[in-house]
Amino acid sequence: MRSKNTKPELLVRKFLFAHGFRYRLHDKKLPGKPDVVLPKYKTVIFVHGCFFHV
């Protein structure tokens, strides 16, 4: 199970919003449930973070 609203994802969303892009989050209708969907540009963004075991 992937987590939502991770730090890398929030950074990407903040950048997009600040530059005027409007988006949808975690669209369940699309395959893979992309993290960010830009419907106007027919684009999806998957944010893959790193996970380390110490």
Sine and cosine of phi, psi and omega as CSV:
sin_phi,cos_phi,sin_psi,cos_psi,sin_omega,cos_omega
0.00,0.00,0.78,-0.62,0.02,-1.00
-1.00,0.03,0.59,-0.81,0.05,-1.00
-1.00,0.06,0.39,-0.92,0.01,-1.00
-0.94,-0.35,0.34,-0.94,0.06,-1.00
0.85,0.52,0.68,0.73,0.06,-1.00
-0.97,0.22,0.25,-0.97,-0.04,-1.00
-0.85,0.52,-0.74,0.67,0.03,-1.00
-0.87,0.49,-0.62,0.78,0.00,-1.00
-0.91,0.41,-0.67,0.75,0.02,-1.00
-0.90,0.44,-0.60,0.80,0.04,-1.00
-0.90,0.44,-0.68,0.73,0.01,-1.00
-0.90,0.43,-0.71,0.70,0.00,-1.00
-0.89,0.45,-0.65,0.76,0.02,-1.00
-0.89,0.45,-0.68,0.73,0.03,-1.00
-0.88,0.48,-0.75,0.66,-0.03,-1.00
-0.87,0.49,-0.72,0.69,-0.04,-1.00
-0.90,0.43,-0.66,0.75,-0.01,-1.00
-0.90,0.43,-0.46,0.89,0.00,-1.00
-0.99,-0.13,0.27,0.96,0.14,-0.99
1.00,0.03,0.10,0.99,0.02,-1.00
-0.99,0.10,0.68,-0.73,0.07,-1.00
-0.94,-0.35,0.63,-0.78,-0.17,-0.99
-0.57,-0.82,0.21,-0.98,0.14,-0.99
-0.91,-0.42,0.41,-0.91,-0.04,-1.00
-0.93,-0.37,0.66,-0.76,0.19,-0.98
0.73,0.68,0.82,0.57,-0.04,-1.00
-0.93,0.36,0.92,-0.39,-0.06,-1.00
-0.96,0.29,-0.27,0.96,0.00,-1.00
-0.97,0.24,-0.34,0.94,-0.04,-1.00
-0.99,-0.11,0.53,-0.85,0.00,-1.00
-0.89,0.46,0.72,-0.69,0.04,-1.00
1.00,0.09,-0.05,1.00,-0.04,-1.00
0.72,0.69,0.95,0.32,-0.04,-1.00
-0.86,0.51,0.52,-0.86,-0.03,-1.00
-0.92,0.40,-0.68,0.73,-0.03,-1.00
-0.73,-0.69,0.72,-0.69,0.04,-1.00
-0.85,-0.53,0.80,-0.60,0.08,-1.00
-0.96,-0.27,1.00,0.03,-0.10,-1.00
-0.87,0.50,-0.60,0.80,-0.03,-1.00
-0.86,0.50,-0.57,0.82,-0.05,-1.00
-0.97,-0.23,0.06,1.00,-0.03,-1.00
0.78,0.62,0.77,0.64,-0.08,-1.00
-0.76,-0.65,0.60,-0.80,0.10,-0.99
-0.84,-0.55,0.45,-0.89,0.01,-1.00
-0.77,-0.64,0.81,-0.59,0.13,-0.99
-0.96,-0.27,0.80,-0.60,0.02,-1.00
-0.97,-0.25,0.92,-0.39,0.00,-1.00
-0.98,-0.22,0.90,-0.44,0.04,-1.00
-1.00,-0.05,0.12,-0.99,0.03,-1.00
-0.99,-0.16,0.56,-0.83,0.03,-1.00
-0.73,-0.68,0.85,-0.53,-0.04,-1.00
-0.88,-0.47,0.66,-0.75,0.15,-0.99
-0.99,-0.11,0.77,-0.64,0.00,-1.00
-0.95,-0.31,0.00,0.00,0.00,0.00
